[in-house]
Amino acid sequence: METFEKYVGQVFDRRYHINKIIGIGGMAVVFEAYDQLMNRTVAVKMLKEEINNDAQAVKRFINESRAVAMLNHPNIVNIYDVSVRDDIKYIVMEYIHGITLKNYMNRKGIIGWKEALSYTEQILKALEHAHAKGIIHRDIKPQNIMLLKNGVIKVADFGIAKLPNTETVTMTDKAIGTVYYISPEQASGKTVDHRSDLYSLGAMLYEMVTGQLPFYAESTVSVALMQVNDNPVPPRELNPALPEGLEQIILCAMEKDPEYRYRSAEEMQRYVMQLRARPDTVFPSRKPDEDDESVSRTGPNPNKPKKKKKRKGSRSMLPVIAGVALAFLVMGGAAMYYVLQQMIIKQEDVDYETIKVENFVGMTYTDDESLLADKEHRDYYVIRTESVYSAESPENTIIKQEPAAGETRKVSKRNEQFCDVVLTISKGAETFVLQDLTNQDYRQVELLLDRMGLKCDIQ
């Protein structure tokens, strides 16, 4: 934390006055800053000094700026400026007054399905715009989704996005995305297209409405293998209150074979909007039995030829066939495990810690660092502030906090999951100069003072 405090008060490129630190991630630190030229508050995302000369880190950093510079959508975080110098590299983005969807999910647990669909629809609109530009996000997860106070969603962090006609960014421990949300083709190192983002969104929607990840294991390699080979528990078995149509949407987005998923973000969005309008909707099956010649495909690729029925072998051949199949399964599983180990070699098990939120109410706000009594866990906190006038509390006194003191939060530096705390700080009693009201009708004066929140005594 001390390393980045030195930038507070500085002015980058004679334009961006750094106000305070608002977040620290694995690769970058984010500051609140004031754009003196455009007269607005912005967020400055600066690459950490220790990886400032890392070629892959810089490539990812530049990749993010190039990706978002191609986009202009209300559900995507805007980038205003980019500076890449030898000593410092930063991106200037719009300032978001909100929290990550991950932090919101941690607070709330299970999110109501209507609310979850509202967020999903907005993310799909953002993806539709990005995909139309040839950009695949490849790291859709709750940590990369910002939620504003008015319910608006902003998709962020295009650091490992696949851009059209460019070299793919390849970072061993980051480019495959977060293992709990990656698509099967992404987990197995195959070529991905826009439907990979839909799988990740389906996994995220699954977590929102059930409170559980679709796949979880002690090691990231095991989770990746589950993404490739296993089917998730149907959402309605975990939350029976969910509409059947919602379960269909989630499972369709999470199909192992991209050919059976929604063909586009626009198509998935139509299903979501239909379900929001009519919660009792049950959608037709999109994945017919391949051996049933009487069933026509209603899924993404109607022209894909059906697989021919395989002849049944004689009884004497069954043991041989079974043995060969078993050998292939063993060899294939071992090969897949090796490939995944190489891809995720630097991703160790995610270590989560549970911390109790400290009590800040009644303290005098000076800076984030001095507030935290628990120095051991201070890097897990992201503190944001709001200011209100209060005649009862002295100026700079913390009068409210969210979450409340004593509540527990799971945190992880590796997974960039922090404890987001919003402090309400007193600006003291509001003062203003009262105009001269002498010789005016007392009824008009009384009405004026009432509108100003003042009480008056008539004598």
N, C-alpha and C positions, 0 to 999 in steps of 0.2 A: 504493500500500500504506500509506504514511504517513497518508493521509487517514482511513483506517478504523481505524488502530491506536489513535486517540484514544478509541474506544468501548470498548476492552478495559479491564475493571475497572469500568465503569459498571454501574448497575442500572436497567433500563428499567421504568418504571411500578411502581417499588418491589417488583419481583417477579423479573425476569430478570437475573441477574448474568452479564455477558458475559465469557467466559473467554478465547477466542482466535478468530482468523479461520480458517475451514476451507475457504473457497472464494470466488472472485470471478468473476462472470459479466458479461455485457454490460449488464444492467440492475440487478443486485443484488449485494450482498455477503452471505455466509452466515457466521454466527458459531456457535461452540459456546457454549451458555449453560446456566446452572443455574436451574431453576425452584424458587425458594425456598418457594413455597406448596405445590406438589405433590411436592417433594423428588425431582426427576428431572432428568436431562440432556436438553436440547432443542436444536433448531437454530432460530436466529433469522435469517430472510431479510429483509434490510433494503434498501429501494429506495435506489439511489445518490443522493447529494446533487445531482449535476448534472442529474438528470432528475426530481427530487422534485416539481417543479411542472409537469411535462409531462403534460397532460391524458390523452393516449393511454396513456402509460406507467402512470399511476396507475390508469386504467380496466382495463388488463390485469392489474395487480397485484391490484386488488380482485376482478376476474373469477376469478383463480386461487383466492382464498380462498373466494369464493361457491361455486365449482364443487366444491371438495374438501369444503367444509362439508356439501354434500348427500350425500356419499359416506361409506361406512363399510365398508371391505373390507381384509382382511389383505394384499392385493397392491397397495394404494394408500397412498401416504404420508399419514399423518393430519395434519390441521391442528388445533391446540389453541386458538389465540387469534389475533386480528387487531387491530392498532392503526393507525389512520389519523389522524395529526395534521398540522398545518401544517409542523412542523419535522422530523418523522420518521415514516416509515411502515414497518411491519414485520409479518411473519407468523411465528407460532411454530408449528413443526412437530415431529414426532417426529424424534429423532436417529437417523440411519442409520449403523450401523457397517459400511460397505462402500464400494464404488467404483461409478462408472457402468459400464454395460455396454459403452460405447464404449471406456473405458480398458482393460477386460478383453479386448475384442476386439483392441485394439492390442498388448497383451502376448502374447496367445495365437495370433493369426493366425486360421487356420481353427478353428472350434469343432466338436467332434464332433457328429454329427447328433442323437444321442440327448440329449446335453446341451442342444443348441439347442432341441429340441422341448420339453424340460422348462421352459425359460424361456418359450417361446412359449405353452405351455399356461397358465402363470401369468398372462401378459399378457392372454390371451384371457379368463380369469376376471375380471380387473380391468375389461376393456372390456365384458364382458357386464353387469357390475354398473353401470358408468357409463351404458351405452346404455339400460339398463332405466329409468334416471332421466332419460332424455332428453338426456344430456350426450355430446357428440362431442368427443374430445380434440383432433383436427386437427394434432397435432404429435408423433406417435409416431415416435421415433428413439432410437438407442442412448444418446445423451447424456441423455435424459429417463427412462432406466430405471436404477434403482439395484439393484445385486447385493450381497446380504449374504454373509457368509462361509459361512453354512450353506446357500447356494444359493437362498434365498428372493428373489423378485423384488418390487420396489416401483416402481410407475408414479408418476412425478412430473411437475411443471410443467404444470398445466392453464391456463396463462396466456392461451392463445388458444382455449380450449375454447369450443364453441358450447353455450350453456345454453338450456333450454326457455323459450320466451316472453320472451326478452330480446334486446336489440340485440346484433348480432355485433360483437366487438372487431375493429377494422380498423386495423392498423398496417402501413404500407407495406412495411417491410422484415422484418416478423416474422409477420404474421397468416396468410400463405400457408403457413407451416410451412417446414421445411428442404427445399430443392429436391431433394435426393437421395432423399427418401422420400415426397414428396407424390403424391397420386393425380392422374390425368389431369384429372378434373373440378375438382380444387382448383387445379391449375396453370393451367387455362384460365379460371378465375374463375367457374365455374358453381356452382350450389347443391350442397352436399355433404350426405351423410347418414352414418349409422354405418358404411356399407361403405367409406367413404374411409379410416377407421382400419384396416380389414382390409387394404387395399392397402398402406398404410405398413408394417404388420406383415409382410406378405409380402415387401416389399423389404428389410426388416431381417433376416428369416430367410434370404433369399437371400445377404446379405452375411455372415451368421454362418457358413454352411456352405460357402461358396465362397471367402471371403476377399476378394471383390471387390464393388463396388457394381454394381447392375443397369445403371445408366447413369452415364457419366462424360464430361465435356467440359471445355474450358478456361473456358467462361463458364456462369453459372447459367441464363441465358436458353436456351442450347443444351440444357442438361440438362432444363429444363422442357419444351422442345419434344420431346425424346426420350421423356419420360414420356407425352406426349400421342400421339405418332405411332409410336414404335418398339417392337418386342418385345425383351425381354432375351434374351441367349444362354441356352439351356436350362442349368440348373444342373449337370446331369450331364456336360455337355461340359467344364465347368471342374473338376468333382470326380466322376469316374466311380464312386467308392465309394458315392455316395448312392443310397438306395433309389428305385425308380421312383415309388413312392407319394409320397415327399417332394417330388420334382420336380412331381408333379401338384398337390399342396397349394399350393406356392409359386406356380405359374403360374395356378392358379385364383384365388388371392387377388389376383394382379396383373393380372387381366383388365382391359382398357381400359374395357369397358362394365360398369358396376356390376351390371347385370342378370345377368351371367354369373359374378359372384363368389359367395362364400358369402353366404347371406341374413342371417346373424347371426354374432356371435362364438361363440355356443353351437354353431351348426352346424359351424363351422370347428374348434372344440374337439373335437367328436366324431370328426372325421376324424383329428386329431392323436393323440387317445387310441387310436384303432383302429390307427394305424400304429405307435405305440409298443408296443402289445401284440403286433402281428403285422407285423414289418418287411417281409415279402414281399408285403404287400397291394398290389394294383393296383386303383385305383378306376375305376368306369365313367366314360365320357366325359360331361362336363356341358355340352358345347357342340357340338350336332349341326350338320351341314351344313344351312344354311337352305334350300338348293335341293333337299334330299333329303326328299320328302314322306313317305317310309317311316320316317324316324327321328323318334321322339318326344323331346321335350325332357325332360331329367332335371335341368335347372339350376334357378336360383332362381325363375323365373316360368313355371310350366307353362301358364298360361292366356294368355300373351302370343301374339297371332296371328302366324302365320308370314308372312313377306314374300312377296308374289306374285312369281312369276317374270316377269322382264321380257322382252318380245318382242325378238327380235334384229332390228336394223335391216337395211336392204338394204345391199349393198356400197357403193353410191354415197353412202350417208349416213355411212359410217364415218369418213371424214376430218373431216366437220363435227362429228360427235359427239366425236371425239378432240380437236379443236381447242377446242370449248366446254369439255370436261372439263379440258383443260390450263389454260385461262384461269381457270376457277373454282379450280383447285388453286393457281395462282400468286397469285390475289387472296386466297384463304383463308389461304394460308401467310403472306403479307405482313401480313394483318390480325391473325392469331394472334401473329405476331412482335411487332407493335406493342403488342398488349394485354399480352403477357408482359413486354415492356420496361417498360411503365408500372407493372406490378405489382411488378416486381423491380428497379426503377430504382436503388434504394439498395443492392441486393445486388451488390457488386463480386466479382470472382473471389476465392475463398477462398485466402488465402496461407498455406501451411503451411511451418513451419520445422522442421528436424530438429536436435534438441539432444542432447548426450550427458549422461547422468545423472551428476551430481557424486558424489564420494565423501564420505559423511558418517560412515562407521564410524571410531570412535576419537575423534571430536570430542565436546566437552562441549555438551550441548543447553541452550540458553538461550531462544531464540525462533527462529521460522522465518526471520526477516529476516537475522539475523547469520550464519546457517549458510551462506548462499548466496554463494559466491565470484564466480559469474558474475552480476554485478549487471544486465547487459544483459537476461538472460532470467529474472530472478527472478520476474516476474509470471506466468510460465508454469508455475510449480510450485504444487502443492497438497500440503502436507505434513501427514500424519497421524501420530500417535504411539501407541505401545503401551508399557507399562511392565512389566518383569519383575524379580524378585529375582535377583541374581548376586553370588556371593562373589568372583568373579574380576575383576569390573570395578567401578570406583568409581561412586558415585551420580551420575546425570545423564550418564553416558557412553553414547554411541550404540554399541551392540554388533552391530546388524544393520540392513540396509536392503533394501527390495524396491520397485522393481527394483534390481539390482546396479549398482555404479558402472561407467560406460563403456558401458552399454546405450544404444541410441538410441531416441528417442521423437519422433513427429510432433506438433507443437503448433500451435494456431491460436486467437488471441483472438477472431476474428470468429465462428468456429464453436464457440467455448467448449470447445475441446479442450485439456486441460492435462496436464501430467506429474504423475500421482498417485504420491507416494512415501510409503511406510509405514516409519517409523523405530521400531526397538525400543530402548528406553532402559532402562538399568540403574537399579534402585531401591537398589542396594547389597546387602550381605548382609542376609538376613532375620534379625531379632532378636526374641526373645520371652523372657518370664520363665518359667523352669522351676520347676515345683512342687516341693515338698519330697518327696524320694523315700526318705529315710532310714527304716530299719526296715521296708522293704517287700521282698517276695520278689524276688530278683534276676532271675528268669526273667520275671516280669510287668513289671519295670522295663525289661529288655532289649527285650521286645516293644513296650512303649510308645514307647521311644526310636526303635526301628526304624520305627514308623509315622510318627513325626515327622521322619524322614529323618536322624536323628542316629546316629553310630557310638559305641559305648562299649567300653572295655577293662575286663575283669573281672580284678581282682587278688586 
